[in-house]
Amino acid sequence: MIIGITGGIGSGKSTIAHELAKRGYTVYDCDQEAKRIIAENPDVQQEIIDLLGEEAFIYHLSSIIYNTQYVAKRVFADPHLLEALNAIVHPAVGLDIMKRQPDFVESAILYESGLDILCDRVIVIDAPEDIRIARTIARDYHGDASPANIDKVRARIHAQTIPTGDLTLINDGHIPIPELVDEILAVY
């Protein structure tokens, strides 16, 4: 059985995933694994080059490095390019999930990527907006809670769709993470 874990920015889904991993469960972090696949899979690399050009990678000595800055600039300026890039990366991630058969799959875009179809159940991690903003400011802006940074985070939150799942857990700090994980494990 594969359980999906999803939720919006700052909800704490990664914290839940880390606790599950500490307990010995295999957790597939889609963001990290997508980066690994791009770095290691020559077929995926070639498809990205065909889509975005040689500049999508930096060649240094005997290694090839994904040029995330260049790619982000291109795909976030053109929704069609982003969709085409996702059509390369998401299926490769899906194949990797099927090969590895983890206990849990963590992804902020589980539904948008179509990876939810690989999951037997989906758990949504949520938190109140003010907590999500504070967590994201601490993580992404080194605690700089300037009005501009708060507005950026709020815009990211409002751009995301709150997914639905088989179980929704509220990670607002009132229940310790180990107890939330106990709740997940009691159900599944």
N, C-alpha and C positions, 0 to 999 in steps of 0.2 A: 504494500500500500504506500502510495506517495501522497503526502499532505502538502498543499501549497500554503505559503504564508505571504500575505500581501498587506498593504496599507499605505497610507499617504506619507509624505515627507514628515519626519519628526515623530512618527507614531510609536516608534520603538520596535519595529519588526526585526531589525538587525540585532537588537539586544535580546529579544526572545530567541532568535536563531542561535546566537552565541551560547545562551544557556542550554539549549537543546544539544548543541555540539559538545559542551562541557560534560553533559550526561552520557555521551557516547553515541548519540544519534548522528547519522550522516546528514549534513545540511548542504545543499547545493545553492551557493550564492550566485544567482544569475549574472549580476554585474561583474563579479570577479572572474567567473568562468567564461563569460563572453570575451573579456580582455585576454584571457589565456588562449581561447580558441583563435582569436584574431592574431595573436602573437605566434601561434604554433602551426596553424592550419594553412598550408600553401594554397589550397583551393579557395578558401575564404579570402585570403590575401589577394589572389588574382581577381576574384570577383569585385572586391573593393577597388582595386586599381582600375579595372575596366569601367567601373562606375564613376570614380572620382579622380583618376589619373595617378601617375607615379608619386605625386606629392603626398598621397595618403600615407606613405611610409617614408621613413628616413633610413638611409642605408649608412651604417657606420661600421667600418672594418668588416667583420664577417657576420654582423647581426643586422636584423631588420627591425625597426621600431615604428609602431603605429603612431602616426602624427595626429594625435587627438585634437590639438589646437586647430590645425588645418581642416580636419574632418568636421569638427563642431561648427566652425565658421561657415563651411559650405552647406551642411545639411540643415542647420537651424535657420539659414536664410532661404531655404527652398524646401517646402514640405514634401515635394515629390522625391527629392533626393533622400530625405530622411526616411520616407516610406520605402524607397528602394534599398537603402542600407539595412533597414530593419528586415526586409525580405531576404537579405543575405544572412544576417547574423542570427535572427530568431530561429529559423529552421536548424541551423548548425547547433545552437544551444539545445533545442528540442531533441535532436539526435543524440547529443551527449548525455542528456538526462536519461533518455531511454537506455543507453548503454550502461550508465552507472547505477541506475535504480536507487537513488538516495531515499532516505526516509522522509526528508522535508526539502521543499524547493522554495527559496526566498526570492521574491521579485516584487518591486514596486509596480511593475507593469505586467503582472501575471496574465490578466485578461487581455490587455491590449496586444500583447505579444502572441496570444493564442496558446500559451503554455499551460493554461488552466485545464486544457483537455487531457493533459498527461497526469493530472492530479485526481485522486479518488475523492478528496475532500479539500476545501479551502477554508483557511482561518484568516479572518481580517483583524488586524491590530489597528486600533483607533485611539485617539486621545483628543481632549479639548484643544481648540485652536491655539489658545494662549500657551499651553504647554508645548505644542508642536513648534510654535514660533521660538520659544525659549530654547528648546533642544537644538533646533536648526541653527539659531544664532550662535550657540555655544560651539557647535560642531563646524559649521561652514564659515563663520565670520569671527572666530576666535573670541567670542563673547562681546563683540562690538554691536551693542543694541541701539545703534543710531536709527533715527526715523527712516532713513533711506534703506538701511539693511532690513528693518522690520517690514517695510513696504515690499521689498524684493521677496522676502520669504512669504509674506501674505499672498502676493501674486502667484507664487509657485503653488501654494496650498489651494488657492481658488481655481487654478488651472487644472488641478487633478480631479478626477471623478472618484468619489468614495465608492469602492467596490462593495459588493455583497458576497457573502460566503455562507458556509454551513455553520460557522461559529464566529461571533464577533467578540473580541476581548477589548475592554477599555483599559489602556495602559496609562493611567493618570497619576501614578505614583502612590496611590492609596493601598494597592495590593503589591507586595514585593514580587519582583520578576520570578523568583523560584516558585511562588504560589501560582502565578499565571501559567507557568509551564506545567505545573502539577495539574492544573485544570485542563490543559490541552491533552496531556497524557491520560487523564482519567476518561476523557471522551473517546480518545482514539487508542 
